[in-house]
Amino acid sequence: MERDVLHKLDSWRGSPFRKPLMIKGARQVGKTWVLREFGRTRYRNCVYVSLEEIAPGVPSEYAQLFSQTRDPRRILSNLSLATGQPIDPGETLIVLDEIQDCPAAIGALKYFCDEAPEYHVACAGSLLGVRLARASSSFPVGKVEFLEMCPLTFSEFLRAVGAGNLDEFVRQIDDFSPVPDLFSHQLVERLRQFFSTGGMPEAVLRWTQTGNMNVVDKVLSDLLDSYERDFAKHGGGALFAKLSLVWHSLPAQLARENKKFVWGLVREGARAREYEDAVEWLVDAGLAERVRLNSGKGIPLSAYDDPSAFKVYCLDVGLLRRMSRLSSSAFAMGDALFSEFKGAFAENYALQAIAPQLDVTPRYWTNDKPRHEVDLLVQAGNAVVPIEVKSGVSVDSPSLRYYARKHGESTPLRVRLSARNLSLDGDLLNIPLYLAHRSHEFIELALERG
């Protein structure tokens, strides 16, 4: 599969300020494949080393190579001897996989940065975010670069399923003219498929190979089982039960009309102080995305967060469908794609598409009297842009209008993601759901036009 992250890796490779790279992301989003493919296609050779523990508490056989010395050239010499491959500056990509299981290797990255910058070192780990969140003071702050990897975008999905012509058409859109029906109808149909398969690489691959959604469901179920095993293996006994309860509550949380995370849906009588560490773990692991309540008063958005309220979304819309035990046939006909589950799938998809485009995590906004809610607030330059996600063609946007009236001149643009065609009407930008992965570009273009 052609992954867009390869272009970011090309930039890293060619940068004169390159540092050792850490790729973060949930299990099975394709981190290892991307690094090995990058090494295969961009370097003379690729030295791949897995640092995953052989068993709980039993380090990888390669771990000693990092714990016995801090000299990066000695480490590289030993790696070369152990793998039987040459390691040459600029010609070899050194891939350290599952690095979260080897603290000594994480610490060694400082010395690669300071003493051997000519060597290209890239790391990955399924639970790297959790490890870094708990990192000690020995973590090499400022000595590594980070790259977040997510499931396939809709753009990548189109290329993977043989609809590269549609992706090419979408890439060429540079104004707000309506998308011709010839393309729009095909894009909607592909979006229905994407809502069913999601963007996890193996699920998409099985769909392209078989066209059988039962096979896709088996892949998604196996992925969900592997996450449960991670809860037990890496969460520890005290956290395991809480992780499982929070994780399994996500469909119920998102089925609610306002989707605010409610502790009582995790377990009757549950309180924040009991389960907030489990939410934090899931977010750090890349399995969930937390969207905080925000007053929308200005930038930076983080200055106006309300820490007492947030929503939690799943990393992937296909996994959410499988967790909900919703048949893919729900998206096969009519407007079901845009009406099932009270818009939860549309919102989850929108966040999944928009968040990777931004430097700042989106927020959401509410008003109690009268009751209004804006699904997402994004920071675009020096502006806060409200985004409403609508799940159908017949749409109205009273909350967007109320938000704009309340925030006056600080709201130069309102955005609606819906099943309607692309358009810019005054300060209201409508983006079709199948173009959500280009939302940031369209927002910037609309702001430029003023």
Secondary structure, DSSP 8 states (H G I E B T S, - for coil): ---THHHHHHHHHH-TT---EEEE--TTSSHHHHHHHHHHHHSSEEEEEE---SBTTB--TTHHHHHS---HHHHHHHHHHHHT----TTTEEEEEETGGG-HHHHHHHHHHHHH-TTSEEEEEETTHHHHHHT--TTS-TTS-EEEE--S--HHHHHHHTT-HHHHHHHHH--S-----HHHHHHHHHHHHHHHHH-S-HHHHHHHHHH--HHHHHHHHHHHHHHHHHHHHHHH-HHHHHHHHHHHHTHHHHHHSSS----GGGTSTT--HHHHHHHHHHHHHTTSEEEEEEE---SSSGGGGEEEEEEEEEES-HHHHHHHTT--GGGGSSTTGGGTGGGGHHHHHHHHHHHGGG-SS--EEEEETTTTEEEEEEEEETTEEEEEEE--SSS---HHHHHHHHHHGGG---EEEEESS--EEETTEEEEEGGGGGGHHHHHHHHHHH-
